[in-house]
Amino acid sequence: MPTEAEVEQHPDAIAARALLEERLKRLTSAQRSAFHEAVRRCYASKPADPET
């Protein structure tokens, strides 16, 4: 399995990061904050219970 550092160097990852950064530049400060908060919540939340 590749490391995170190796995955970051993949051409698709580089292109996706550039696209994301370019789109984030178009947002207002409040929109960027909301985006970052939403991402934080996604990664900070526990996985859904597959039994429910």
C-alpha positions in Angstrom: 0.0 0.0 0.0 1.4 3.4 -0.9 2.2 6.0 1.8 0.3 9.3 2.0 3.4 11.0 0.7 3.5 8.8 -2.3 -0.2 9.3 -3.1 0.3 13.1 -2.8 2.8 12.9 -5.7 0.4 11.1 -8.1 -0.5 13.4 -11.1 -4.3 13.0 -10.4 -3.8 14.1 -6.7 -1.7 17.1 -7.8 -4.3 18.1 -10.3 -7.2 17.7 -7.8 -5.4 19.7 -5.2 -4.7 22.5 -7.7 -8.4 22.5 -8.7 -9.5 22.6 -5.1 -7.2 25.4 -4.2 -8.3 27.4 -7.2 -12.0 27.0 -6.3 -11.4 27.9 -2.7 -9.8 31.2 -3.8 -13.2 32.1 -5.3 -15.0 31.7 -2.0 -15.6 34.4 0.5 -13.9 34.1 3.8 -17.2 33.0 5.4 -17.7 30.3 2.7 -14.1 29.0 3.1 -14.7 28.8 6.9 -17.9 26.9 6.4 -16.2 24.5 4.0 -13.3 23.8 6.4 -15.8 23.3 9.2 -17.8 20.8 7.2 -14.7 18.9 6.3 -13.6 18.9 9.9 -16.9 17.5 11.0 -16.7 14.8 8.4 -13.3 13.6 9.6 -14.0 14.2 13.3 -17.3 12.3 13.4 -17.4 8.6 14.2 -18.3 6.1 11.4 -21.9 5.3 10.9 -23.1 2.1 12.7 -23.5 -0.5 9.9 -26.2 -2.3 12.1 -28.6 0.6 11.9 
